[in-house]
Amino acid sequence: MTKAFVAIHCETGKESQVIRSIMEIKGVKEVIGVLGLYDVIAKIEAQDSVFLEQIITKYVRKVPHVLTTMTLIVI
């Protein structure tokens, strides 16, 4: 099992909408709003790094109002 935390910066005022959308993505285990440089942190689990990359690039980054992401892979 491969795990990662994805820090997400989104458009101001759209945080709740982004959180709800990301919670619906398969592989996302937890999503929380935070204060600081990033607005949302998502915990993602996948069977391997290939699927993890697909979840992030094909789904998380394509959520409306997501501006940037930073992925931290758990070692």
Beta strands, then each sheet from edge to edge (+ up, - down):
strand 1: 2-10
strand 2: 28-33
strand 3: 40-46
strand 4: 66-73
sheet 1: 2+ 3- 1+ 4-
end
